[in-house]
Amino acid sequence: MIDFVDGTAYNNEQGNRSRKLFAAVVLAALDDAIADDKKYGNGPEQIARWARSKDGREVLSCAGIDPNERVVGGLMEFVSKGVRTSVALSREESERRQSMEQAEAA
């Protein structure tokens, strides 16, 4: 019984690591699309094409993201904002956005 629990915990941990790895691939694809948008002006179209491709759908699925049109639209909107993923995920950026939303609401 203990071996079964240990094996299940190990498999679950391996699955979580795998999802994180594929999530990093998605973030890298977003950064590449943002760079394309700044350089060529076609970033949202590039990320949409990637997300709709067979490989893109598989990477999104492995990252735990349902590859539907709503997700594609969200990825395109994120790329069009032009904020790199490392900046968007930082605490400072989150606090700045929250203070801007509070100022707009007041």
C-alpha positions, 0 to 999 in steps of 0.5 A: 500500500505504501509503495502505491502511495509513493508511486502515485505521489511521484507520478503526480509530482512528475506531472506537475513538473511537466506542466510547468515545463510546457507553461514555460514554453507558452511564456517563451512563445508569448515573448517571441510574439511580443518581440515580433510585434515590436519588430514587424507589427504582426505579433498577435497574428503570430501567436494566434497562428501558433496557438491554432497549429497542431503543435501549439494546441498540444503544448497548450494542452500539456501546460494545462490550458484548454486550446480554444478560441477564447484562449487564442483571443486572450493570448492575442490581447496579451501580445498586443499590450506589449508587456513582456511576460517576466514584467507582467508576472512581477509583483511590481507590475501587478501592484502598479496595475492594481493602483491604476485600476483603483485610481480609475474607479475613484 
